[in-house]
């Protein structure tokens, strides 16, 4: 298929921006809203409700792969936005009624979020066959996504405090409704998330895709690279945020942490995307090395020097600019004969496991060692693969 024109490219970027702004804004306040509405004696229900939302928003597409293959990306996106708008309109009565109603409502919201994110990623892969253009498009949508993530919580907190909950929910609904109207413009019609030669022998089966992937060394390498990268990338809002927060009492310096990454990614994403290699997996492995350098710097600054931590955040952003746009491409590249639906779902499973692994607690007094260990985990694969590549080039020359 041809490279998307400027109108479609810009529309997809706007769609990503609106989605991430609404998503990050909603999630920054949802726990507060639920806690204020649900009985204080039922605080356990709030945790369960948020857990259900997280579960459905991250993994609901895993169970409906064969169904997803039957509908176009535009239909999937519109259905997802419809589920989200409907669930948000029902949120207020759901919070005041039977708790099972709230669980079902948030499950519907999570399903909508999962469908939209899945369809947008799948659409780029299904419509663009050239890996360089794919990488450029994923890099392009990463910038507005980061901008939306930075602006969403700030705008939502202001609106919620100044105008109240009703207007806040109405604005979120409006953003999703506008995105739904934009989707037919942003996305090419009659595009399906499946291989061109899909048939009875190549239909969605996530279990078969996982089993077959473990038989190929190249595929295993791609999976391990994406998995380790998900652990590394997840450190930003896990351990790094907590450590940086303890370095200074200044709200300005603390605020730098949350803005430096977003600003750096927006500034660096397109320049970094220009130097990507043909093989996505090898470039992800290089990004692990850059993550490692970032953590090594963070280990030096975490004891007292906040400005070294700022430098480490910029380095972290360079790694993020490489890693984030190439996740889907690396997995598709490693398994070109597998259903696209399964590969995208596989990515969700790997990310979920990686995000769980990133939550490992560090022992008291071993903070610097923790970051040094993570640095080695990132740097060693990059060094080893680089040496293997150089050795292979020498053998070819001789």
C-alpha positions as CSV (number, residue, x, y, z in Angstrom):
1,X,0.0,0.0,0.0
2,X,1.1,3.6,-0.5
3,X,2.5,5.9,2.1
4,X,-0.4,7.9,3.8
5,X,-0.8,11.4,2.5
6,X,-0.3,14.5,4.7
7,X,-4.0,14.8,5.6
8,X,-4.2,11.2,6.8
9,X,-0.9,11.4,8.6
10,X,-1.9,14.6,10.4
11,X,-5.3,13.2,11.2
12,X,-3.8,10.1,12.8
13,X,-1.4,12.4,14.9
14,X,-4.3,14.5,16.0
15,X,-6.3,11.3,16.9
16,X,-3.4,10.0,19.0
17,X,-3.0,13.4,20.7
18,X,-6.7,13.5,21.6
19,X,-6.8,9.9,22.8
20,X,-3.8,10.2,25.0
21,X,-4.9,13.6,26.4
22,X,-8.3,12.2,27.3
23,X,-6.9,8.9,28.6
24,X,-4.2,10.4,30.8
25,X,-6.6,13.1,32.0
26,X,-9.3,10.6,32.9
27,X,-7.0,8.2,34.6
28,X,-5.3,10.9,36.7
29,X,-8.6,11.6,38.4
30,X,-10.6,8.4,38.1
31,X,-9.5,7.0,41.4
32,X,-10.4,10.3,43.1
33,X,-13.8,10.3,41.5
34,X,-14.6,6.7,42.4
35,X,-13.4,7.2,45.9
36,X,-15.6,10.2,46.4
37,X,-18.7,8.5,44.9
38,X,-18.5,4.9,46.2
39,X,-19.1,4.4,49.9
40,X,-16.0,4.8,52.0
41,X,-16.7,1.4,53.6
42,X,-16.4,-0.1,50.1
43,X,-12.9,1.2,49.3
44,X,-12.0,-2.4,48.3
45,X,-14.5,-2.1,45.5
46,X,-12.7,1.0,44.1
47,X,-9.5,-1.1,43.9
48,X,-11.3,-3.9,42.2
49,X,-13.0,-1.6,39.8
50,X,-9.7,0.0,38.7
51,X,-8.2,-3.5,38.4
52,X,-11.0,-4.6,36.1
53,X,-10.5,-1.4,34.0
54,X,-6.8,-2.0,33.8
55,X,-7.3,-5.7,32.9
56,X,-9.8,-5.0,30.1
57,X,-7.9,-2.0,28.7
58,X,-4.7,-4.0,28.4
59,X,-5.7,-7.5,27.5
60,X,-9.3,-7.8,26.3
61,X,-8.3,-8.1,22.6
62,X,-6.3,-11.3,23.4
63,X,-9.6,-13.2,23.7
64,X,-11.3,-11.8,20.6
65,X,-8.6,-12.1,18.0
66,X,-10.6,-14.1,15.5
67,X,-13.5,-11.6,15.8
68,X,-11.2,-8.6,15.3
69,X,-10.0,-10.1,12.0
70,X,-13.5,-9.9,10.5
71,X,-13.9,-6.1,10.9
72,X,-12.0,-3.2,9.3
73,X,-9.9,-0.9,11.4
74,X,-12.4,1.9,10.9
75,X,-15.2,-0.3,12.3
76,X,-13.0,-1.4,15.2
77,X,-12.1,2.2,16.1
78,X,-15.6,3.5,15.8
79,X,-16.9,0.6,18.0
80,X,-14.2,1.3,20.5
81,X,-15.0,5.0,20.8
82,X,-18.7,4.1,21.0
83,X,-18.1,1.8,23.9
84,X,-16.0,4.5,25.7
85,X,-18.6,7.3,25.2
86,X,-21.5,5.0,26.3
87,X,-19.6,3.8,29.4
88,X,-18.7,7.4,30.4
89,X,-22.3,8.5,30.0
90,X,-23.3,5.7,32.3
91,X,-20.5,6.3,34.8
92,X,-22.4,8.6,37.2
93,X,-25.5,6.3,37.6
94,X,-23.1,3.2,37.8
95,X,-21.2,4.7,40.7
96,X,-24.4,5.3,42.6
97,X,-26.0,1.9,41.9
98,X,-25.2,-1.8,42.2
99,X,-21.4,-2.3,42.4
100,X,-21.7,-5.0,39.6
101,X,-23.0,-2.3,37.3
102,X,-19.9,-0.2,38.0
103,X,-17.6,-3.2,37.3
104,X,-19.5,-3.9,34.0
105,X,-19.3,-0.2,33.0
106,X,-15.6,0.0,33.5
107,X,-15.0,-3.3,31.7
108,X,-16.8,-1.8,28.7
109,X,-14.6,1.3,29.0
110,X,-11.5,-0.9,29.1
111,X,-12.7,-2.8,26.1
112,X,-13.2,0.4,24.1
113,X,-9.7,1.7,25.0
114,X,-8.2,-1.6,24.0
115,X,-10.0,-1.8,20.7
116,X,-9.0,1.8,19.7
117,X,-5.3,1.4,20.6
118,X,-5.2,-2.0,19.0
119,X,-6.8,-0.8,15.8
120,X,-4.7,2.3,15.4
121,X,-1.4,0.3,15.8
122,X,-2.7,-2.4,13.5
123,X,-3.8,0.0,10.9
124,X,-0.3,1.4,10.4
125,X,1.2,-2.0,10.1
126,X,-1.5,-3.3,7.8
127,X,-1.4,-0.3,5.4
128,X,2.3,0.4,5.3
129,X,4.6,-2.4,4.2
130,X,7.9,-0.5,4.1
131,X,9.6,-0.8,7.5
132,X,11.2,2.6,7.3
133,X,7.9,4.3,6.7
134,X,6.3,2.3,9.5
135,X,9.0,3.4,11.9
136,X,8.6,7.0,10.8
137,X,4.8,6.9,11.3
138,X,5.2,5.3,14.7
139,X,7.8,7.9,15.6
140,X,5.4,10.7,14.3
141,X,2.5,9.5,16.5
142,X,4.7,9.1,19.5
143,X,5.3,12.9,19.7
144,X,1.6,13.9,20.0
145,X,1.0,11.0,22.3
146,X,3.7,12.2,24.7
147,X,2.4,15.8,24.4
148,X,-1.1,14.6,25.2
149,X,0.2,12.6,28.2
150,X,1.8,15.8,29.5
151,X,-1.1,18.1,28.9
152,X,-4.0,15.7,29.8
153,X,-3.4,15.5,33.6
154,X,-2.7,19.3,33.9
155,X,-5.9,20.3,32.0
156,X,-8.0,17.7,33.7
157,X,-7.0,18.7,37.2
158,X,-7.7,22.3,36.5
159,X,-11.1,21.7,34.9
160,X,-12.1,19.3,37.7
161,X,-11.2,21.7,40.4
162,X,-12.6,24.8,38.7
163,X,-15.8,23.5,37.1
164,X,-16.6,20.2,38.8
165,X,-17.0,16.6,37.9
166,X,-19.9,16.9,35.5
167,X,-18.2,19.2,33.1
168,X,-15.0,17.3,33.4
169,X,-16.7,14.0,32.3
170,X,-18.5,15.9,29.5
171,X,-15.2,17.2,28.1
172,X,-13.7,13.7,28.1
173,X,-16.8,12.4,26.3
174,X,-16.5,15.3,23.8
175,X,-12.8,14.5,23.1
176,X,-13.7,10.8,22.4
177,X,-16.7,11.7,20.3
178,X,-14.6,14.1,18.2
179,X,-12.0,11.4,17.8
180,X,-14.7,9.1,16.6
181,X,-15.7,11.6,13.9
182,X,-12.1,12.1,12.9
183,X,-11.3,8.3,12.6
184,X,-12.9,7.9,9.1
185,X,-10.8,10.8,7.9
186,X,-7.6,9.5,9.5
187,X,-7.9,5.9,8.6
188,X,-8.1,4.3,5.1
189,X,-11.3,2.4,4.7
190,X,-11.6,-1.4,4.2
191,X,-8.3,-2.2,5.9
192,X,-8.2,-5.4,8.0
193,X,-5.6,-6.4,10.6
194,X,-4.6,-9.6,9.0
195,X,-2.1,-10.9,6.5
196,X,-2.8,-10.5,2.8
197,X,-3.0,-14.2,2.3
198,X,-5.0,-15.0,5.4
199,X,-7.1,-18.1,5.1
200,X,-8.0,-21.2,7.0
201,X,-4.4,-22.0,7.5
202,X,-3.5,-18.6,8.8
203,X,-6.3,-17.5,11.2
204,X,-5.9,-16.0,14.6
205,X,-4.6,-18.4,17.3
206,X,-2.6,-16.7,19.9
207,X,-1.5,-20.0,21.6
208,X,-0.1,-21.3,18.3
209,X,1.7,-18.1,17.6
210,X,3.4,-18.1,21.0
211,X,4.3,-21.8,20.7
212,X,5.8,-21.4,17.2
213,X,7.7,-18.3,18.2
214,X,9.7,-20.2,20.8
215,X,11.1,-22.5,18.0
216,X,12.9,-19.7,16.2
217,X,16.1,-18.2,17.6
218,X,15.5,-15.0,15.7
219,X,12.0,-14.6,17.1
220,X,13.1,-15.4,20.6
221,X,15.8,-12.7,20.3
222,X,13.1,-10.2,19.2
223,X,10.8,-11.2,22.1
224,X,13.6,-10.9,24.7
225,X,14.7,-7.5,23.3
226,X,11.1,-6.2,23.5
227,X,10.6,-7.7,27.0
228,X,13.8,-6.3,28.5
229,X,13.0,-3.0,26.8
230,X,9.5,-2.9,28.4
231,X,11.2,-3.3,31.8
232,X,13.7,-0.5,31.1
233,X,11.1,1.8,29.6
234,X,8.7,1.2,32.6
235,X,11.3,2.5,35.1
236,X,10.5,6.1,34.2
237,X,7.3,6.3,36.2
238,X,8.2,3.5,38.6
239,X,11.6,3.7,40.4
240,X,13.0,6.8,38.7
241,X,10.1,8.9,39.6
242,X,10.3,7.9,43.3
243,X,14.0,8.4,43.5
244,X,13.9,11.8,41.8
245,X,11.1,13.0,44.1
246,X,13.3,12.3,47.1
247,X,16.2,14.4,45.8
248,X,14.7,17.8,46.4
249,X,11.9,19.5,48.2
250,X,11.6,22.1,45.4
251,X,8.3,21.7,43.5
252,X,10.0,23.2,40.4
253,X,12.8,20.7,40.4
254,X,10.3,17.8,41.1
255,X,8.2,19.1,38.2
256,X,11.2,19.0,35.9
257,X,11.1,15.2,36.0
258,X,7.6,15.0,34.5
259,X,8.3,17.5,31.8
260,X,11.9,16.7,30.7
261,X,11.0,13.3,29.2
262,X,8.0,14.6,27.3
263,X,9.9,17.6,26.0
264,X,13.0,15.5,25.1
265,X,10.9,12.9,23.2
266,X,9.1,15.6,21.2
267,X,12.5,17.3,20.3
268,X,14.4,14.1,19.6
269,X,11.9,11.7,18.1
270,X,12.2,12.7,14.4
271,X,16.0,13.2,14.4
272,X,16.6,9.9,16.1
273,X,14.1,8.1,13.7
274,X,16.2,9.2,10.7
275,X,19.2,6.9,11.8
276,X,17.3,3.7,12.3
277,X,18.6,0.5,10.7
278,X,16.8,-2.0,8.5
279,X,16.6,-4.6,11.2
280,X,14.3,-3.4,14.0
281,X,15.4,-6.0,16.6
282,X,19.1,-5.0,16.3
283,X,18.2,-1.4,16.8
284,X,16.1,-2.2,19.8
285,X,19.1,-4.0,21.3
286,X,21.1,-0.8,20.8
287,X,18.4,1.1,22.6
288,X,18.9,-1.3,25.6
289,X,22.5,-0.1,25.7
290,X,21.4,3.5,25.8
291,X,18.9,2.7,28.5
292,X,21.8,1.2,30.4
293,X,23.9,4.3,30.0
294,X,20.9,6.3,31.3
295,X,20.6,4.1,34.4
296,X,24.4,4.3,35.0
297,X,24.2,8.1,35.1
298,X,21.1,7.9,37.3
299,X,23.0,5.7,39.7
300,X,25.7,8.5,39.9
301,X,23.1,11.2,40.6
302,X,20.6,9.4,42.7
303,X,22.4,10.0,46.0
304,X,22.6,13.8,45.8
305,X,23.0,15.4,42.3
306,X,19.7,16.0,40.7
307,X,21.2,17.7,37.6
308,X,23.0,14.4,36.7
309,X,19.6,12.7,37.0
310,X,18.3,15.3,34.5
311,X,21.0,14.4,32.1
312,X,20.1,10.7,32.5
313,X,16.5,11.5,31.7
314,X,17.6,13.1,28.4
315,X,19.6,10.0,27.6
316,X,16.6,7.8,28.6
317,X,14.5,9.8,26.1
318,X,16.9,9.0,23.3
319,X,16.5,5.3,24.1
320,X,12.7,5.7,24.3
321,X,12.6,7.4,20.9
322,X,14.3,4.3,19.4
323,X,12.5,1.6,21.3
324,X,8.8,2.8,21.4
325,X,8.2,3.1,17.6
326,X,9.9,-0.2,16.8
327,X,8.1,-2.6,19.2
328,X,5.4,-3.7,16.8
329,X,7.7,-3.7,13.8
330,X,10.3,-6.0,15.4
331,X,7.7,-8.6,16.4
332,X,6.0,-8.5,12.9
333,X,9.4,-8.6,11.2
334,X,10.4,-11.7,13.3
335,X,7.1,-13.5,12.5
336,X,5.9,-12.3,9.0
337,X,3.8,-15.4,8.4
338,X,1.8,-15.1,11.6
339,X,-1.6,-13.3,11.9
340,X,-1.2,-9.6,12.6
341,X,-3.9,-9.8,15.3
342,X,-1.9,-12.4,17.2
343,X,1.4,-10.6,16.9
344,X,-0.2,-7.3,18.3
345,X,-1.8,-9.3,21.1
346,X,1.6,-11.0,21.8
347,X,3.0,-7.5,22.2
348,X,0.4,-6.7,24.8
349,X,1.3,-9.9,26.8
350,X,5.0,-9.2,26.7
351,X,4.4,-5.6,27.8
352,X,2.2,-6.7,30.6
353,X,4.8,-9.2,31.9
354,X,7.5,-6.5,31.6
355,X,5.5,-4.0,33.5
356,X,5.0,-6.5,36.3
357,X,8.7,-7.2,36.4
358,X,9.5,-3.5,36.6
359,X,7.7,-3.3,40.0
360,X,10.4,-5.3,41.8
361,X,11.3,-3.7,45.1
362,X,14.8,-2.6,45.9
363,X,16.3,-3.4,49.2
364,X,17.0,-0.5,51.6
365,X,20.5,0.9,51.1
366,X,21.0,-0.8,47.7
367,X,19.5,2.0,45.5
368,X,22.6,2.8,43.5
369,X,23.4,-0.9,43.1
370,X,19.9,-1.5,41.7
371,X,20.4,1.1,39.0
372,X,23.9,-0.2,38.2
373,X,22.5,-3.8,37.8
374,X,19.9,-2.5,35.4
375,X,22.6,-0.6,33.5
376,X,24.5,-3.9,33.0
377,X,21.3,-5.7,31.9
378,X,21.0,-3.0,29.2
379,X,24.6,-2.5,28.2
380,X,25.8,-6.1,28.0
381,X,23.4,-7.3,25.3
382,X,24.3,-4.2,23.2
383,X,28.0,-4.8,23.6
384,X,27.8,-8.5,22.9
385,X,25.6,-8.1,19.7
386,X,27.9,-5.4,18.5
387,X,31.0,-7.6,18.9
388,X,29.2,-10.5,17.1
389,X,28.3,-8.2,14.2
390,X,31.9,-6.9,13.9
391,X,33.2,-10.5,14.0
392,X,30.8,-11.5,11.2
393,X,31.9,-8.5,9.1
394,X,35.6,-9.5,9.5
395,X,34.8,-13.1,8.5
396,X,33.0,-11.9,5.4
397,X,35.9,-9.6,4.4
398,X,38.4,-12.4,4.8
